[in-house]
Amino acid sequence: MTDFRFIPIQPHPILSTYVAKIHVFESGGRLPDTERKLIVPNANLKLTLSYRNGITADINGKLFIQHENELTLTGLIDTPVTLDPYKDTQTGTIIIEFNPLGAYRFFHLPFAELKNQILGLSDLIGSRAEVIRRQLAETENVFQKLQVLENFLIQQLDKTSSDNIYDYCINRIQSSRGLVTVTQLEKETGYSARWLHRKFTGHLGTGAKNLSEIVRFKQFYQAYAIRASPQSLKEHIYHHYHDQSHFIKAFKRFTGTTPTELQNSTNELATRHFTS
């Protein structure tokens, strides 16, 4: 069985408000056929560097290939993704995950067009990304590569300012674990649902309602990933969902399968990703 791991890296303090986590993914080769190779949506956009080998990703039946030394940006994902190393050989990938407060602070992009897409950073921001990509390719040490990426993000952060209304809504969704409604956000901010939707799609790529649904499921899947007790999982279900059928619908949407089918299969990729 191919061994793989996610190595967690502490983000630079300047970035910690906007970066949910940084990890290095290492694998001895392609994952075994018995592994589902599933990544479950977690509401984070991702900046990824494949410094050894490459990665393939299947999103809604569309195959994306990230080649060695390529720098890509993954938009908001709200559907299950299957990942595997590009070639059956040693693989190394740096993954920087931006929380919903983060991506718009670093990049001025049409985030709605990035939803469920993986695109080359050079195609999105041009020569700045190409300079960084060449610098990364010439840097051998993984931790030096991380430093190059973090320095780049700190420079990008200096060029932007915060959006207080959007940030307030994101914090409310996160603190309520996805239970706050758009109607409540309208009352608390004084802005209409249509205005808030435009704000969210501009900064994140999706609306507040969809983000809340992802965040709500994330609470359950985090407990599932650490193998919480059946009673604890049951409490998560009935706290975040109206009934069992509501939960099953969300589970199928974000994993592509049923709880029983997933429980009876191997999906260490998602488990380690959520717990790294």
Backbone hydrogen bonds in HBPLUS format (Angstrom, degrees):
<---DONOR---> <-ACCEPTOR-->    atom                        ^
c    i                          cat <-CA-CA->   ^        H-A-AA   ^      H-
h    n   atom  resd res      DA  || num        DHA   H-A  angle D-A-AA Bond
n    s   type  num  typ     dist DA aas  dist angle  dist       angle   num
A0028-GLY N   A0003-ASP O   3.12 MM  25  5.87 152.6  2.20 163.8 172.0     1
A0005-ARG N   A0026-GLU O   2.92 MM  21  5.51 150.0  2.01 153.1 161.0     2
A0026-GLU N   A0005-ARG O   3.00 MM  21  5.51 162.9  2.03 157.5 163.0     3
A0007-ILE N   A0024-VAL O   2.79 MM  17  4.96 165.8  1.81 141.8 146.6     4
A0024-VAL N   A0007-ILE O   2.89 MM  17  4.96 152.4  1.96 132.8 140.3     5
A0009-ILE N   A0022-ILE O   2.76 MM  13  5.17 159.4  1.80 154.5 149.0     6
A0015-LEU N   A0012-HIS O   2.83 MM   3  5.34 139.4  1.99 117.4 129.2     7
A0016-SER N   A0012-HIS O   3.12 MM   4  6.16 125.7  2.43 147.7 161.6     8
A0016-SER N   A0013-PRO O   3.36 MM   3  5.09 144.0  2.50  92.9 102.7     9
A0018-TYR N   A0015-LEU O   2.92 MM   3  5.64 143.9  2.05 123.5 132.8    10
A0019-VAL N   A0015-LEU O   2.88 MM   4  5.80 144.5  2.01 155.6 164.0    11
A0099-ASN N   A0018-TYR O   2.97 MM  81  5.72 152.1  2.04 138.6 147.6    12
A0020-ALA N   A0097-GLU O   2.70 MM  77  5.55 131.8  1.93 143.7 159.1    13
A0097-GLU N   A0021-LYS O   2.88 MM  76  5.41 172.6  1.89 178.6 177.7    14
A0023-HIS N   A0095-ILE O   3.03 MM  72  5.47 160.0  2.07 151.4 157.8    15
A0095-ILE N   A0023-HIS O   2.89 MM  72  5.47 165.1  1.91 169.1 173.7    16
A0025-PHE N   A0093-THR O   2.76 MM  68  5.09 161.4  1.79 157.6 160.2    17
A0093-THR N   A0025-PHE O   2.91 MM  68  5.09 152.8  1.99 147.8 154.9    18
A0027-SER N   A0091-THR O   3.08 MM  64  5.05 155.1  2.14 134.8 138.0    19
A0091-THR N   A0027-SER O   2.78 MM  64  5.05 158.9  1.82 155.9 156.9    20
A0035-GLU N   A0032-PRO O   3.01 MM   3  5.51 159.1  2.06 114.2 120.9    21
A0036-ARG N   A0266-THR O   2.88 MM 230  6.14 162.8  1.91 162.2 167.1    22
A0083-LEU N   A0037-LYS O   2.87 MM  46  5.48 148.3  1.97 148.9 156.7    23
A0039-ILE N   A0081-VAL O   2.66 MM  42  5.11 157.0  1.71 158.5 162.7    24
A0081-VAL N   A0039-ILE O   3.14 MM  42  5.11 162.5  2.17 147.6 152.0    25
A0045-LEU N   A0098-PHE O   3.10 MM  53  5.16 137.6  2.28 145.1 148.6    26
A0098-PHE N   A0045-LEU O   2.69 MM  53  5.16 157.2  1.74 155.6 161.7    27
A0046-LYS N   A0074-THR O   3.11 MM  28  4.97 158.0  2.16 134.0 140.8    28
A0074-THR N   A0046-LYS O   2.72 MM  28  4.97 164.9  1.74 151.8 157.3    29
A0047-LEU N   A0096-ILE O   2.83 MM  49  5.08 162.9  1.86 151.4 156.1    30
A0096-ILE N   A0047-LEU O   2.83 MM  49  5.08 171.7  1.84 156.8 159.6    31
A0048-THR N   A0072-THR O   2.90 MM  24  5.28 163.6  1.93 147.6 153.1    32
A0072-THR N   A0048-THR O   2.92 MM  24  5.28 162.3  1.95 150.6 156.2    33
A0049-LEU N   A0094-ILE O   2.89 MM  45  5.10 160.4  1.93 148.3 154.5    34
A0094-ILE N   A0049-LEU O   2.79 MM  45  5.10 158.6  1.83 152.8 155.3    35
A0050-SER N   A0070-GLU O   3.42 MM  20  5.96 157.6  2.47 156.1 159.4    36
A0069-ASN N   A0050-SER O   2.45 MM  19  5.33 155.5  1.51 171.8 177.2    37
A0051-TYR N   A0092-GLY O   2.96 MM  41  5.69 128.4  2.24 139.6 154.3    38
A0052-ARG N   A0092-GLY O   3.18 MM  40  4.75 145.5  2.31 144.7 137.6    39
A0092-GLY N   A0052-ARG O   3.03 MM  40  4.75 163.5  2.06 127.8 127.2    40
A0086-TYR N   A0054-GLY O   2.84 MM  32  4.86 162.9  1.87 114.4 115.7    41
A0055-ILE N   A0066-GLN O   2.92 MM  11  5.17 146.6  2.03 139.4 149.8    42
A0066-GLN N   A0055-ILE O   2.80 MM  11  5.17 177.1  1.80 166.7 167.8    43
A0056-THR N   A0084-ASP O   2.82 MM  28  5.44 166.4  1.83 168.7 173.5    44
A0084-ASP N   A0056-THR O   3.13 MM  28  5.44 141.3  2.28 146.8 150.7    45
A0057-ALA N   A0064-PHE O   2.84 MM   7  5.09 156.0  1.90 149.5 155.3    46
A0064-PHE N   A0057-ALA O   2.75 MM   7  5.09 163.4  1.78 153.3 159.2    47
A0058-ASP N   A0082-THR O   2.89 MM  24  5.22 159.1  1.94 149.6 156.7    48
A0082-THR N   A0058-ASP O   3.25 MM  24  5.22 158.5  2.30 135.6 141.6    49
A0059-ILE N   A0062-LYS O   2.94 MM   3  5.23 166.1  1.96 149.0 147.8    50
A0062-LYS N   A0059-ILE O   2.98 MM   3  5.23 164.1  2.01 114.1 118.9    51
A0070-GLU N   A0067-HIS O   3.10 MM   3  5.53 138.2  2.28 141.0 136.4    52
A0121-LEU N   A0071-LEU O   2.88 MM  50  5.80 173.8  1.89 142.5 144.6    53
A0073-LEU N   A0119-LEU O   2.84 MM  46  5.54 160.3  1.88 161.2 165.9    54
A0119-LEU N   A0073-LEU O   3.09 MM  46  5.54 167.9  2.11 148.1 146.8    55
A0075-GLY N   A0117-GLN O   3.03 MM  42  5.66 157.8  2.08 158.3 165.3    56
A0116-ASN N   A0076-LEU O   2.89 MM  40  5.96 152.7  1.96 139.4 148.4    57
A0089-THR N   A0087-LYS O   2.83 MM   2  5.51 135.8  2.03 105.3  91.6    58
A0102-GLY N   A0099-ASN O   2.72 MM   3  5.25 158.9  1.76 125.6 133.1    59
A0105-ARG N   A0102-GLY O   2.84 MM   3  5.48 145.8  1.96 122.2 132.8    60
A0106-PHE N   A0103-ALA O   3.01 MM   3  5.46 155.4  2.07 112.6 120.2    61
A0107-PHE N   A0103-ALA O   2.97 MM   4  6.10 154.6  2.04 160.2 168.5    62
A0111-PHE N   A0109-LEU O   2.95 MM   2  5.47 123.9  2.28 109.4  93.0    63
A0113-GLU N   A0110-PRO O   2.87 MM   3  5.64 142.2  2.01 123.1 132.4    64
A0114-LEU N   A0111-PHE O   3.03 MM   3  4.96 141.7  2.18  96.7 108.4    65
A0117-GLN N   A0114-LEU O   2.92 MM   3  5.10 133.4  2.14 148.2 136.9    66
A0123-ASP N   A0120-GLY O   3.03 MM   3  5.32 129.1  2.30 103.5 116.5    67
A0124-LEU N   A0121-LEU O   3.01 MM   3  5.02 135.5  2.21  96.4 109.4    68
A0125-ILE N   A0121-LEU O   2.89 MM   4  6.13 166.5  1.91 166.0 167.0    69
A0126-GLY N   A0122-SER O   2.86 MM   4  4.54 133.3  2.08 120.5 127.3    70
A0129-ALA N   A0126-GLY O   3.12 MM   3  5.86 127.8  2.40 119.8 129.6    71
A0130-GLU N   A0126-GLY O   3.36 MM   4  6.64 151.5  2.45 141.5 149.5    72
A0131-VAL N   A0127-SER O   2.97 MM   4  6.20 155.9  2.03 156.0 160.1    73
A0132-ILE N   A0128-ARG O   3.28 MM   4  6.55 160.8  2.32 143.6 148.3    74
A0133-ARG N   A0129-ALA O   2.82 MM   4  6.02 155.6  1.88 148.6 156.1    75
A0134-ARG N   A0130-GLU O   3.03 MM   4  6.23 160.8  2.07 148.2 151.9    76
A0135-GLN N   A0131-VAL O   3.07 MM   4  6.27 155.5  2.13 144.1 151.4    77
A0136-LEU N   A0132-ILE O   2.87 MM   4  6.09 154.8  1.94 151.4 158.0    78
A0137-ALA N   A0133-ARG O   2.98 MM   4  6.21 154.5  2.05 146.5 153.3    79
A0138-GLU N   A0134-ARG O   3.13 MM   4  6.35 138.9  2.31 141.2 151.0    80
A0139-THR N   A0136-LEU O   3.11 MM   3  5.08 154.7  2.17 101.5 109.4    81
A0144-GLN N   A0141-ASN O   3.19 MM   3  5.25 126.9  2.49  96.9 110.5    82
A0145-LYS N   A0141-ASN O   3.01 MM   4  6.35 147.5  2.11 146.8 156.5    83
A0146-LEU N   A0142-VAL O   2.96 MM   4  6.33 152.2  2.03 146.7 154.4    84
A0147-GLN N   A0143-PHE O   3.08 MM   4  6.28 148.7  2.18 134.0 141.8    85
A0148-VAL N   A0144-GLN O   2.99 MM   4  6.29 153.1  2.06 145.8 152.5    86
A0149-LEU N   A0145-LYS O   3.00 MM   4  6.33 160.6  2.04 152.5 157.2    87
A0150-GLU N   A0146-LEU O   2.88 MM   4  6.11 161.6  1.91 152.5 157.6    88
A0151-ASN N   A0147-GLN O   2.91 MM   4  6.01 160.8  1.94 148.8 154.0    89
A0152-PHE N   A0148-VAL O   3.04 MM   4  6.22 154.4  2.11 144.1 151.2    90
A0153-LEU N   A0149-LEU O   3.01 MM   4  6.30 155.8  2.07 147.2 153.4    91
A0154-ILE N   A0150-GLU O   2.91 MM   4  6.15 155.5  1.97 150.8 157.4    92
A0155-GLN N   A0151-ASN O   3.07 MM   4  6.30 155.6  2.13 145.6 151.5    93
A0156-GLN N   A0152-PHE O   2.99 MM   4  6.30 150.9  2.08 143.6 152.2    94
A0157-LEU N   A0153-LEU O   2.84 MM   4  6.05 151.2  1.92 148.0 155.9    95
A0158-ASP N   A0154-ILE O   3.21 MM   4  6.45 146.1  2.33 142.6 149.7    96
A0159-LYS N   A0156-GLN O   3.10 MM   3  5.51 153.8  2.17 108.2 116.1    97
A0160-THR N   A0157-LEU O   3.21 MM   3  5.60 170.7  2.22 116.2 119.0    98
A0167-ASP N   A0163-ASP O   2.89 MM   4  6.02 170.0  1.90 163.4 166.8    99
A0168-TYR N   A0164-ASN O   2.91 MM   4  6.01 152.3  1.99 141.6 149.0   100
A0169-CYS N   A0165-ILE O   3.08 MM   4  6.38 161.5  2.12 151.2 155.2   101
A0170-ILE N   A0166-TYR O   2.94 MM   4  6.26 160.2  1.98 156.5 162.2   102
A0171-ASN N   A0167-ASP O   2.97 MM   4  6.15 165.2  1.99 150.6 154.5   103
A0172-ARG N   A0168-TYR O   2.95 MM   4  6.23 148.2  2.05 146.5 155.7   104
A0173-ILE N   A0169-CYS O   2.95 MM   4  6.23 158.8  2.00 151.0 156.1   105
A0174-GLN N   A0170-ILE O   2.92 MM   4  6.17 164.6  1.94 155.5 159.8   106
A0175-SER N   A0171-ASN O   2.85 MM   4  5.91 165.8  1.87 146.0 150.7   107
A0176-SER N   A0172-ARG O   2.95 MM   4  5.95 146.6  2.07 141.6 149.9   108
A0178-GLY N   A0173-ILE O   2.87 MM   5  5.00 161.6  1.90 157.1 157.4   109
A0177-ARG N   A0174-GLN O   3.04 MM   3  4.96 153.4  2.11 101.1 109.2   110
A0179-LEU N   A0176-SER O   3.26 MM   3  5.30 152.9  2.34 100.1 108.0   111
A0185-LEU N   A0181-THR O   3.07 MM   4  6.45 154.1  2.13 145.3 152.5   112
A0186-GLU N   A0182-VAL O   2.85 MM   4  6.15 148.7  1.95 148.5 157.3   113
A0187-LYS N   A0183-THR O   3.10 MM   4  6.40 158.9  2.15 146.7 151.1   114
A0188-GLU N   A0184-GLN O   2.92 MM   4  6.14 158.4  1.97 151.0 157.2   115
A0189-THR N   A0185-LEU O   2.96 MM   4  5.93 149.9  2.05 145.4 151.9   116
A0190-GLY N   A0186-GLU O   2.79 MM   4  5.44 147.0  1.90 143.0 151.7   117
A0196-LEU N   A0192-SER O   2.94 MM   4  6.23 163.3  1.97 153.7 158.5   118
A0197-HIS N   A0193-ALA O   2.86 MM   4  6.01 150.5  1.95 144.0 152.5   119
A0198-ARG N   A0194-ARG O   3.09 MM   4  6.37 157.4  2.14 147.7 152.6   120
A0199-LYS N   A0195-TRP O   3.05 MM   4  6.32 155.4  2.11 146.4 153.5   121
A0200-PHE N   A0196-LEU O   2.88 MM   4  6.13 161.7  1.92 153.5 157.6   122
A0201-THR N   A0197-HIS O   2.91 MM   4  6.09 169.7  1.92 155.1 158.0   123
A0202-GLY N   A0198-ARG O   3.01 MM   4  6.03 147.7  2.11 140.5 149.3   124
A0203-HIS N   A0199-LYS O   3.08 MM   4  6.28 149.2  2.18 145.4 152.7   125
A0204-LEU N   A0200-PHE O   2.69 MM   4  5.46 147.2  1.80 153.5 161.4   126
A0205-GLY N   A0200-PHE O   3.23 MM   5  6.55 146.1  2.35 131.3 137.4   127
A0211-LEU N   A0207-GLY O   3.08 MM   4  6.35 162.4  2.11 151.2 156.5   128
A0212-SER N   A0208-ALA O   2.92 MM   4  6.11 159.7  1.96 149.6 155.0   129
A0213-GLU N   A0209-LYS O   3.08 MM   4  6.39 149.7  2.18 144.8 152.7   130
A0214-ILE N   A0210-ASN O   3.09 MM   4  6.45 152.6  2.17 149.0 155.9   131
A0215-VAL N   A0211-LEU O   2.91 MM   4  6.18 168.1  1.92 159.6 162.6   132
A0216-ARG N   A0212-SER O   2.84 MM   4  5.95 155.3  1.91 146.4 153.4   133
A0217-PHE N   A0213-GLU O   3.12 MM   4  6.30 162.1  2.16 142.9 146.9   134
A0218-LYS N   A0214-ILE O   2.91 MM   4  6.10 148.7  2.01 146.6 156.5   135
A0219-GLN N   A0215-VAL O   3.30 MM   4  6.62 141.9  2.45 144.1 151.0   136
A0220-PHE N   A0217-PHE O   3.04 MM   3  5.30 115.8  2.47 101.6 116.2   137
A0221-TYR N   A0217-PHE O   2.92 MM   4  6.24 170.3  1.93 160.8 163.2   138
A0222-GLN N   A0218-LYS O   2.91 MM   4  5.95 154.1  1.98 148.9 154.4   139
A0223-ALA N   A0219-GLN O   3.44 MM   4  6.64 157.2  2.50 138.4 143.4   140
A0223-ALA N   A0220-PHE O   3.05 MM   3  5.31 117.0  2.47 101.8 116.5   141
A0224-TYR N   A0220-PHE O   2.87 MM   4  6.17 155.8  1.93 151.6 159.8   142
A0225-ALA N   A0221-TYR O   2.77 MM   4  5.88 153.1  1.84 146.3 152.7   143
A0226-ILE N   A0222-GLN O   3.29 MM   4  6.53 142.6  2.44 139.3 147.1   144
A0228-ALA N   A0223-ALA O   2.99 MM   5  5.35 158.1  2.03 153.1 156.1   145
A0227-ARG N   A0224-TYR O   3.01 MM   3  5.00 155.4  2.08 105.5 110.4   146
A0232-SER N   A0229-SER O   3.01 MM   3  5.16 115.2  2.44 101.2 116.8   147
A0233-LEU N   A0229-SER O   2.97 MM   4  6.32 159.9  2.01 159.4 165.3   148
A0234-LYS N   A0230-PRO O   2.93 MM   4  6.08 154.4  2.00 144.5 151.8   149
A0235-GLU N   A0231-GLN O   2.99 MM   4  6.27 151.1  2.08 144.7 152.2   150
A0236-HIS N   A0232-SER O   3.04 MM   4  6.35 152.3  2.12 145.6 152.9   151
A0237-ILE N   A0233-LEU O   2.99 MM   4  6.29 157.9  2.04 149.5 155.1   152
A0238-TYR N   A0234-LYS O   3.08 MM   4  6.37 169.4  2.09 156.0 156.6   153
A0239-HIS N   A0235-GLU O   2.94 MM   4  5.92 129.8  2.20 140.3 152.8   154
A0240-HIS N   A0236-HIS O   3.09 MM   4  6.12 153.8  2.16 148.6 153.7   155
A0241-TYR N   A0237-ILE O   2.87 MM   4  5.70 135.2  2.07 148.6 159.6   156
A0247-PHE N   A0243-ASP O   3.17 MM   4  6.50 154.8  2.24 147.6 154.5   157
A0248-ILE N   A0244-GLN O   2.85 MM   4  6.14 162.1  1.88 155.3 159.9   158
A0249-LYS N   A0245-SER O   3.04 MM   4  6.17 157.6  2.10 144.1 149.5   159
A0250-ALA N   A0246-HIS O   3.22 MM   4  6.49 157.0  2.27 142.5 148.0   160
A0251-PHE N   A0247-PHE O   2.81 MM   4  6.07 158.7  1.85 155.1 162.1   161
A0252-LYS N   A0248-ILE O   2.95 MM   4  6.14 165.7  1.97 153.4 155.9   162
A0253-ARG N   A0249-LYS O   3.05 MM   4  6.20 153.2  2.13 141.1 149.1   163
A0254-PHE N   A0250-ALA O   3.03 MM   4  6.24 160.0  2.07 155.0 158.2   164
A0255-THR N   A0251-PHE O   2.94 MM   4  5.89 137.4  2.13 147.9 158.3   165
A0256-GLY N   A0252-LYS O   2.79 MM   4  4.72 141.8  1.93 125.0 133.4   166
A0262-LEU N   A0258-THR O   3.00 MM   4  6.21 163.0  2.03 158.3 162.9   167
A0263-GLN N   A0259-PRO O   2.91 MM   4  5.98 156.5  1.96 145.5 152.7   168
A0264-ASN N   A0260-THR O   3.06 MM   4  6.21 141.8  2.21 143.5 152.6   169
A0265-SER N   A0262-LEU O   3.12 MM   3  5.20 163.1  2.15 108.8 111.4   170
A0271-THR N   A0267-ASN O   3.35 MM   4  6.61 165.5  2.37 147.3 151.6   171
A0272-ARG N   A0268-GLU O   2.86 MM   4  5.92 172.4  1.86 154.8 156.1   172
A0273-HIS N   A0269-LEU O   2.96 MM   4  6.03 151.8  2.04 143.6 152.4   173
A0274-PHE N   A0270-ALA O   2.95 MM   4  6.09 160.0  1.99 150.8 154.7   174
A0275-THR N   A0271-THR O   3.09 MM   4  6.23 141.5  2.24 141.5 152.1   175
A0276-SER N   A0272-ARG O   2.89 MM   4  5.64 115.9  2.31 141.3 151.9   176
